[in-house]
Amino acid sequence: MQKTNKEGCSLRVNRFNSGRGQDRHETGLDIRRPEGLPPVLSFQDVVIGPVADRQQPGAAWADFEQQTHARLYRRGGRVCKPPAFKKRPETVVQEPVIFASCYDNHFGHLTAETVPRLPQALAEHNDLPIVFTRMTNDTSHAPSAMFCSVMEWLRIPLEQIRFIDQPTLFRQVYVAAQGEHLDGPPTPPEYVDLLEKRIAPNLQLRAPEGVAFVTRCGLDHKMGYHAAERYLVALLRDLGVRIIYPENLTLPEQMRLYAQARFLVFSEGSALHGRQLLGRVEQDIAVLRRRKLSEMAKGQIEARCSSLTYVPCFGGALHVTNKYGVKVTYAMKSFYNIEAILSFFDSLGVPLRQRWDMARYRDARDQDVLNWVFTLYDAKIEHWLKPANEDDYLLDQFERLHLKHLREQASALIKARKLAW
């Protein structure tokens, strides 16, 4: 088993120290479970161990198929399978623990799927160790800075966290239902109450004001964002809109900037899940769609703001397919419906329309398309992003998106890049 020290380093330990000296009084918390949430479940003699992927959190619950709140939910349904361990547990832990899920270095999945188990469990068992399993392909020796920052935001000491990389028998395990889950039903107010109480010391809230735009254009092209988003960002900045690059900020800085905006606009992506780490703020939130008809995190964000709008600005997208023939939608190059974008910012009182230059937009769009092709056909790109389609599958999409003039250049880029495969 492993735990982390104050610097986030991984330590091998021979016994399981519950760390009960850090009680409610030391952390400054005195939270009670609202009656509107399912009770925290208690299981005896549970084997917990490493998993193949995030869809198998790693706890072999008794009567697994009959369990409800202990299971992993997405989009309103249970998605997890019982873990299959290759060997029997050699370690028995007598002290009770809280089960979280598998350790995940993906911000969106961590905040949308795992964090929602913690406020209620900690409200009732704040001093118990929190167990995360590891994925079998995880070669990291310490939790990521992102993971550590989320735990710090929730005021969970790293010393309280245990990472399990071998099947282990736990005599008593507490687990809370996900207070909300990925694209699930509306978040219950009782969960938001618990979250707000837990993070209250982190923020000095003031009346929100102004417009802020959370952009993705600081990311690598393989992460997926709108073509010409940098052009949009430059215009908005000149018009007095606060531009937020989440990847360049600490988590407290992100949360503070989110909470300070009266109108908070997101380019659709995982940063939207970051807003789930905050409670209720009197603000209007909007999401610029990168995918047709997407309503990402609707039930979760609506529970925290005055209004939520999904701007119908999706104007098509270029995409590739993976080795299974599945569209890689999270990495696709999306395009704006220009009139929808201009009308939306008109509604906020931002005179974007007056500054918009179609020739400059098209130049920026075309350069982004070619940069995206260049990046996606890199020989070193991750295997889950590597295009497996024929060249014409992608190139044939250009004409319907009014990009026929780029087809020859894109084709040459693809051929040149594939020589290194």
Sequence and secondary structure as in RCSB ss.txt:
>XXXX:A:sequence
MQKTNKEGCSLRVNRFNSGRGQDRHETGLDIRRPEGLPPVLSFQDVVIGPVADRQQPGAAWADFEQQTHARLYRR
GGRVCKPPAFKKRPETVVQEPVIFASCYDNHFGHLTAETVPRLPQALAEHNDLPIVFTRMTNDTSHAPSAMFCSV
MEWLRIPLEQIRFIDQPTLFRQVYVAAQGEHLDGPPTPPEYVDLLEKRIAPNLQLRAPEGVAFVTRCGLDHKMGY
HAAERYLVALLRDLGVRIIYPENLTLPEQMRLYAQARFLVFSEGSALHGRQLLGRVEQDIAVLRRRKLSEMAKGQ
IEARCSSLTYVPCFGGALHVTNKYGVKVTYAMKSFYNIEAILSFFDSLGVPLRQRWDMARYRDARDQDVLNWVFT
LYDAKIEHWLKPANEDDYLLDQFERLHLKHLREQASALIKARKLAW
>XXXX:A:secstr
 EEE TT  EEE SS    TTS HHHHT      TTS   EEEEEEEE  BSSTT  SEE TTGGG STTS EET
TEE       SS   EEE S EEEEEE    HHHIIIIIGGGHHHHHHH TTS EEEE BTT   SS  HHHHHH
HHHTT  GGGEEEE S EEEEEEEE   SS BT S   HHHHHHHHHHHGGG       SEEEE  TTS GGG  
BTTHHHHHHHHHHTT EEE GGGS HHHHHHHHHH SEEEEESSTHHHHGGGS   S EEEEE SSTT  TTHHH
HGGGSSEEEEE  EEEEE  B TTS B GGG EEEE HHHHHHHHHHTT  HHHH  HHHHHHHHHHHHHHHHHH
HT TTS TTTS  S HHHHHTTTGGGT GGGHHHHHHHHHHHHTT 
